[in-house]
Amino acid sequence: QLANRRTNALAVMRREPELIMPGPVTFVAHALVVPSADPKDIEEHDVNIEMAAMKVVWAFEEAAGAKVLDVHTPELARKAGLPDNPGFDILSVRSEKEKRAIEVKGRAAMGDVEVSANEWAKACNMRNGYWLYVVYDCATPNPRLVRVQDPFGSLLAKAKGSVLISSKEIMQVSIG
C-alpha cells in the first residue's frame, strides 16, 4: 500500500507542471530582509564565521603535514604550554625548526581585518615566525585563504587601540 501511495504521489507531482498556465501576475507584497541588529545575534554570527575560518586554516596546515594546536582560548593555550593570551590562535609545528604562530581572521565576504594590540605586539616580536591567515568568503561554499608572513613588517596598519588592516593591502602582500 505504501508503494502505491508513493507511485500515485510521484505521478501527480510529475503532472503538476502541465497544469500550470501562464496568466496575469498580481503583486501581493514585498519584504526587505536585513540582518539582525541584536548584539547577541551579531556576536553569534561573528563566532560562527571565525570558527569556519579556523577549520579552513586547520585543514590547510594539516594538509601541509603540520601538527596543529588550537590555542585561541586561555585553557587551550595553557594545555599547549603557552601563556593564557599568546597573541595568536593556532600553533602549527611543521618541523623542529619551523613553527608558525598563526592569527586567524575570518570574514563572511571581504572586509578589513582588526588585529588586537596583543596580537600586533606578538607579530612585532616574532616577525617571520608570525603569520596572519585571513579566510575571506566564509559564508559561501568557497572560502578563500590568504596568508601573510610577518604582517608587522609587511602591512601598513591604522592604530585605534587595536590595528586595522585593509583587505586590499592583505591581498597585495599575501602568499597564496
C-alpha positions as YAML, in Angstrom:
chain: A
units: angstrom
residues:
- id: 1
  name: GLN
  ca: [0.00, 0.00, 0.00]
- id: 2
  name: LEU
  ca: [2.85, 2.40, 0.80]
- id: 3
  name: ALA
  ca: [4.38, 1.69, -2.62]
- id: 4
  name: ASN
  ca: [1.04, 2.54, -4.31]
- id: 5
  name: ARG
  ca: [0.76, 5.83, -2.40]
- id: 6
  name: ARG
  ca: [4.31, 6.71, -3.42]
- id: 7
  name: THR
  ca: [3.63, 5.87, -7.07]
- id: 8
  name: ASN
  ca: [0.45, 7.99, -7.08]
- id: 9
  name: ALA
  ca: [2.18, 10.93, -5.38]
- id: 10
  name: LEU
  ca: [5.03, 10.84, -7.91]
- id: 11
  name: ALA
  ca: [2.56, 10.69, -10.82]
- id: 12
  name: VAL
  ca: [0.71, 13.77, -9.51]
- id: 13
  name: MET
  ca: [3.98, 15.60, -8.94]
- id: 14
  name: ARG
  ca: [5.18, 14.85, -12.49]
- id: 15
  name: ARG
  ca: [1.88, 16.09, -13.94]
- id: 16
  name: GLU
  ca: [1.72, 19.35, -11.96]
- id: 17
  name: PRO
  ca: [3.95, 21.38, -14.32]
- id: 18
  name: GLU
  ca: [1.48, 20.63, -17.14]
- id: 19
  name: LEU
  ca: [-1.33, 22.12, -15.06]
- id: 20
  name: ILE
  ca: [0.39, 25.47, -14.60]
- id: 21
  name: MET
  ca: [-0.94, 28.05, -17.00]
- id: 22
  name: PRO
  ca: [0.63, 31.44, -17.55]
- id: 23
  name: GLY
  ca: [-1.58, 34.33, -16.63]
- id: 24
  name: PRO
  ca: [-1.54, 37.78, -15.14]
- id: 25
  name: VAL
  ca: [0.71, 38.25, -12.16]
- id: 26
  name: THR
  ca: [-0.65, 40.03, -9.12]
- id: 27
  name: PHE
  ca: [1.84, 41.77, -6.88]
- id: 28
  name: VAL
  ca: [0.82, 41.00, -3.32]
- id: 29
  name: ALA
  ca: [3.63, 42.39, -1.17]
- id: 30
  name: HIS
  ca: [7.35, 42.89, -0.90]
- id: 31
  name: ALA
  ca: [9.70, 42.48, 2.01]
- id: 32
  name: LEU
  ca: [13.12, 43.81, 2.84]
- id: 33
  name: VAL
  ca: [15.15, 41.32, 4.83]
- id: 34
  name: VAL
  ca: [18.03, 42.78, 6.83]
- id: 35
  name: PRO
  ca: [20.42, 41.14, 9.26]
- id: 36
  name: SER
  ca: [19.61, 41.33, 12.93]
- id: 37
  name: ALA
  ca: [20.93, 44.34, 14.84]
- id: 38
  name: ASP
  ca: [20.77, 42.43, 18.12]
- id: 39
  name: PRO
  ca: [24.30, 42.39, 19.62]
- id: 40
  name: LYS
  ca: [23.86, 38.73, 20.66]
- id: 41
  name: ASP
  ca: [23.00, 37.73, 17.08]
- id: 42
  name: ILE
  ca: [25.94, 39.71, 15.70]
- id: 43
  name: GLU
  ca: [28.32, 38.10, 18.19]
- id: 44
  name: GLU
  ca: [27.00, 34.62, 17.37]
- id: 45
  name: HIS
  ca: [27.42, 35.31, 13.63]
- id: 46
  name: ASP
  ca: [30.99, 36.55, 14.16]
- id: 47
  name: VAL
  ca: [31.86, 33.48, 16.25]
- id: 48
  name: ASN
  ca: [30.46, 31.18, 13.54]
- id: 49
  name: ILE
  ca: [32.50, 32.95, 10.86]
- id: 50
  name: GLU
  ca: [35.68, 32.76, 12.96]
- id: 51
  name: MET
  ca: [35.12, 29.04, 13.64]
- id: 52
  name: ALA
  ca: [34.61, 28.42, 9.91]
- id: 53
  name: ALA
  ca: [37.90, 30.23, 9.27]
- id: 54
  name: MET
  ca: [39.66, 28.16, 11.96]
- id: 55
  name: LYS
  ca: [38.50, 24.94, 10.23]
- id: 56
  name: VAL
  ca: [39.86, 26.12, 6.87]
- id: 57
  name: VAL
  ca: [43.23, 27.02, 8.40]
- id: 58
  name: TRP
  ca: [43.40, 23.78, 10.41]
- id: 59
  name: ALA
  ca: [42.77, 21.73, 7.24]
- id: 60
  name: PHE
  ca: [45.37, 23.73, 5.29]
- id: 61
  name: GLU
  ca: [48.06, 23.23, 7.92]
- id: 62
  name: GLU
  ca: [47.31, 19.52, 8.36]
- id: 63
  name: ALA
  ca: [47.48, 19.07, 4.59]
- id: 64
  name: ALA
  ca: [50.98, 20.61, 4.76]
- id: 65
  name: GLY
  ca: [51.95, 17.91, 7.26]
- id: 66
  name: ALA
  ca: [51.94, 20.13, 10.34]
- id: 67
  name: LYS
  ca: [50.94, 19.20, 13.85]
- id: 68
  name: VAL
  ca: [48.24, 21.77, 14.62]
- id: 69
  name: LEU
  ca: [47.40, 23.08, 18.09]
- id: 70
  name: ASP
  ca: [44.39, 25.29, 18.78]
- id: 71
  name: VAL
  ca: [45.46, 27.94, 21.31]
- id: 72
  name: HIS
  ca: [42.72, 30.54, 20.83]
- id: 73
  name: THR
  ca: [41.38, 30.31, 24.40]
- id: 74
  name: PRO
  ca: [43.34, 30.61, 27.67]
- id: 75
  name: GLU
  ca: [42.57, 26.96, 28.54]
- id: 76
  name: LEU
  ca: [43.81, 25.66, 25.19]
- id: 77
  name: ALA
  ca: [46.89, 27.89, 25.32]
- id: 78
  name: ARG
  ca: [47.80, 26.56, 28.78]
- id: 79
  name: LYS
  ca: [47.41, 22.97, 27.54]
- id: 80
  name: ALA
  ca: [49.94, 23.78, 24.81]
- id: 81
  name: GLY
  ca: [52.37, 25.24, 27.37]
- id: 82
  name: LEU
  ca: [51.73, 28.85, 26.35]
- id: 83
  name: PRO
  ca: [50.59, 31.87, 28.36]
- id: 84
  name: ASP
  ca: [46.83, 32.49, 28.63]
- id: 85
  name: ASN
  ca: [46.80, 35.03, 25.80]
- id: 86
  name: PRO
  ca: [49.59, 34.07, 23.41]
- id: 87
  name: GLY
  ca: [48.57, 36.60, 20.73]
- id: 88
  name: PHE
  ca: [47.65, 34.04, 18.07]
- id: 89
  name: ASP
  ca: [45.05, 31.32, 17.50]
- id: 90
  name: ILE
  ca: [46.93, 28.34, 16.10]
- id: 91
  name: LEU
  ca: [50.39, 26.95, 16.70]
- id: 92
  name: SER
  ca: [51.49, 24.94, 13.67]
- id: 93
  name: VAL
  ca: [54.54, 22.74, 14.10]
- id: 94
  name: ARG
  ca: [55.84, 21.75, 10.69]
- id: 95
  name: SER
  ca: [59.25, 20.56, 11.92]
- id: 96
  name: GLU
  ca: [61.56, 21.11, 14.87]
- id: 97
  name: LYS
  ca: [62.87, 24.20, 13.08]
- id: 98
  name: GLU
  ca: [59.61, 25.55, 11.68]
- id: 99
  name: LYS
  ca: [56.82, 26.61, 13.99]
- id: 100
  name: ARG
  ca: [54.17, 29.06, 12.89]
- id: 101
  name: ALA
  ca: [52.21, 31.26, 15.24]
- id: 102
  name: ILE
  ca: [49.06, 31.85, 13.19]
- id: 103
  name: GLU
  ca: [46.49, 34.54, 13.87]
- id: 104
  name: VAL
  ca: [43.25, 33.56, 12.12]
- id: 105
  name: LYS
  ca: [40.72, 36.11, 10.90]
- id: 106
  name: GLY
  ca: [37.52, 35.21, 9.09]
- id: 107
  name: ARG
  ca: [35.22, 37.38, 7.02]
- id: 108
  name: ALA
  ca: [31.81, 36.42, 5.65]
- id: 109
  name: ALA
  ca: [32.77, 38.12, 2.36]
- id: 110
  name: MET
  ca: [35.57, 40.70, 2.02]
- id: 111
  name: GLY
  ca: [36.48, 43.31, 4.57]
- id: 112
  name: ASP
  ca: [39.15, 44.92, 6.65]
- id: 113
  name: VAL
  ca: [40.74, 42.93, 9.45]
- id: 114
  name: GLU
  ca: [41.18, 44.15, 13.01]
- id: 115
  name: VAL
  ca: [44.17, 42.85, 14.95]
- id: 116
  name: SER
  ca: [44.25, 43.41, 18.70]
- id: 117
  name: ALA
  ca: [47.10, 45.26, 20.40]
- id: 118
  name: ASN
  ca: [48.26, 41.95, 21.94]
- id: 119
  name: GLU
  ca: [48.26, 40.21, 18.53]
- id: 120
  name: TRP
  ca: [50.10, 43.12, 16.89]
- id: 121
  name: ALA
  ca: [52.74, 43.16, 19.66]
- id: 122
  name: LYS
  ca: [53.27, 39.42, 19.19]
- id: 123
  name: ALA
  ca: [53.59, 39.94, 15.42]
- id: 124
  name: CYS
  ca: [56.20, 42.64, 16.13]
- id: 125
  name: ASN
  ca: [58.19, 40.35, 18.44]
- id: 126
  name: MET
  ca: [58.01, 37.16, 16.37]
- id: 127
  name: ARG
  ca: [58.34, 38.68, 12.88]
- id: 128
  name: ASN
  ca: [58.90, 35.78, 10.40]
- id: 129
  name: GLY
  ca: [57.51, 33.21, 12.83]
- id: 130
  name: TYR
  ca: [54.16, 35.02, 12.97]
- id: 131
  name: TRP
  ca: [51.56, 34.57, 10.24]
- id: 132
  name: LEU
  ca: [48.23, 36.24, 9.56]
- id: 133
  name: TYR
  ca: [45.81, 33.84, 7.84]
- id: 134
  name: VAL
  ca: [42.67, 35.58, 6.61]
- id: 135
  name: VAL
  ca: [39.81, 33.49, 5.29]
- id: 136
  name: TYR
  ca: [37.52, 35.54, 3.07]
- id: 137
  name: ASP
  ca: [34.09, 34.39, 1.86]
- id: 138
  name: CYS
  ca: [33.49, 32.18, 4.92]
- id: 139
  name: ALA
  ca: [29.73, 32.50, 4.37]
- id: 140
  name: THR
  ca: [30.00, 30.98, 0.89]
- id: 141
  name: PRO
  ca: [30.69, 27.45, -0.33]
- id: 142
  name: ASN
  ca: [34.17, 28.57, -1.46]
- id: 143
  name: PRO
  ca: [36.13, 30.26, 1.33]
- id: 144
  name: ARG
  ca: [39.48, 31.76, 0.26]
- id: 145
  name: LEU
  ca: [42.58, 31.51, 2.44]
- id: 146
  name: VAL
  ca: [45.09, 34.35, 2.19]
- id: 147
  name: ARG
  ca: [48.37, 34.08, 4.13]
- id: 148
  name: VAL
  ca: [50.75, 36.85, 5.17]
- id: 149
  name: GLN
  ca: [54.09, 36.08, 6.81]
- id: 150
  name: ASP
  ca: [55.39, 38.79, 9.14]
- id: 151
  name: PRO
  ca: [52.31, 41.04, 8.97]
- id: 152
  name: PHE
  ca: [54.07, 43.58, 11.20]
- id: 153
  name: GLY
  ca: [56.79, 44.08, 8.60]
- id: 154
  name: SER
  ca: [54.56, 43.62, 5.54]
- id: 155
  name: LEU
  ca: [51.36, 45.57, 6.22]
- id: 156
  name: LEU
  ca: [50.53, 49.16, 6.99]
- id: 157
  name: ALA
  ca: [48.02, 49.40, 9.79]
- id: 158
  name: LYS
  ca: [45.87, 52.15, 11.23]
- id: 159
  name: ALA
  ca: [46.14, 52.26, 15.01]
- id: 160
  name: LYS
  ca: [42.98, 52.55, 17.06]
- id: 161
  name: GLY
  ca: [43.87, 50.68, 20.25]
- id: 162
  name: SER
  ca: [44.00, 47.67, 18.00]
- id: 163
  name: VAL
  ca: [45.15, 47.97, 14.40]
- id: 164
  name: LEU
  ca: [43.03, 47.94, 11.25]
- id: 165
  name: ILE
  ca: [44.42, 46.40, 8.06]
- id: 166
  name: SER
  ca: [42.67, 46.85, 4.71]
- id: 167
  name: SER
  ca: [41.70, 43.79, 2.69]
- id: 168
  name: LYS
  ca: [43.34, 45.40, -0.36]
- id: 169
  name: GLU
  ca: [46.70, 45.53, 1.38]
- id: 170
  name: ILE
  ca: [46.37, 41.95, 2.66]
- id: 171
  name: MET
  ca: [45.71, 40.75, -0.88]
- id: 172
  name: GLN
  ca: [48.73, 42.68, -2.24]
- id: 173
  name: VAL
  ca: [51.28, 41.06, 0.06]
- id: 174
  name: SER
  ca: [49.71, 37.63, 0.61]
- id: 175
  name: ILE
  ca: [51.38, 34.34, -0.20]
- id: 176
  name: GLY
  ca: [48.57, 32.48, -1.96]
...
